[in-house]
């Protein structure tokens, strides 16, 4: 059995198309998209439609939740702030049927025909759990409580990696649309089950970065989604963290929020 796991496409259509084209030569038996198909990039609706067209297993991640819960009564107040303008763009681009599909997508998956493989977006516990080489074992016990699978595949962190835990392997895919390991490629995971157990290989597919920048501009996204969209563009083109370090500096520059977001983003981008 050969399975491909893609995650964290984030509305980057050129990257998604490149990954699918590369998969055509891999002779896989199944495709799983492990969440965060949408948001951050300009083409969330197109990416969601293309994912559905594959007839694949499609999980929901935290960014699907941001979209389908954006206007829920219990939504955090900060979701109405300028920081979340890219999410408001995504919400408007995706129709009600798409948002319902996102809400109904499963949180985790054990692929048919396997008894020892679990696929999640972030963890079995939550859709936004981060996992690194230094995550304490006690935290992993909570993230994957009552999990007996020998192999766990996840996305969310946008950096390919592997972690051993209690005799099991946790493998993090790279991000298709927004990797942050310094390689601006479409990154995904290929799994192969052999008699000796599962084997995996990380793939990194070059694609047209100029096409990404063109989509950010010609779609209207870069103008409509506010200053945070410019950070997402740089993140996509450089495969480096932009939003997280910006938010840390922003809190330092303006602990009470007196510095407007536009000015803060301009200052941050000028530092590079």
Secondary structure by P-SEA (a helix, b strand, c coil): cbbbbbcccccaaaaaaaaaaaaccccccccccccccccccccaaaaaaaaaaaccbbbbcaaaaaaccccccccccccccccaaaaaaaaaaccaaaaaaaaaccccccccccccbbbbccccccccccccccccaaaaaaacccccccbbbbcccccccccccccbbbbbbccccccccccccccbbbbbbccccbbbbbbbbbccaaaaaaaaccccccccccaaaaaaaaaaacccccaaaaaaaaaaacccccccaaaaaaaaaaac
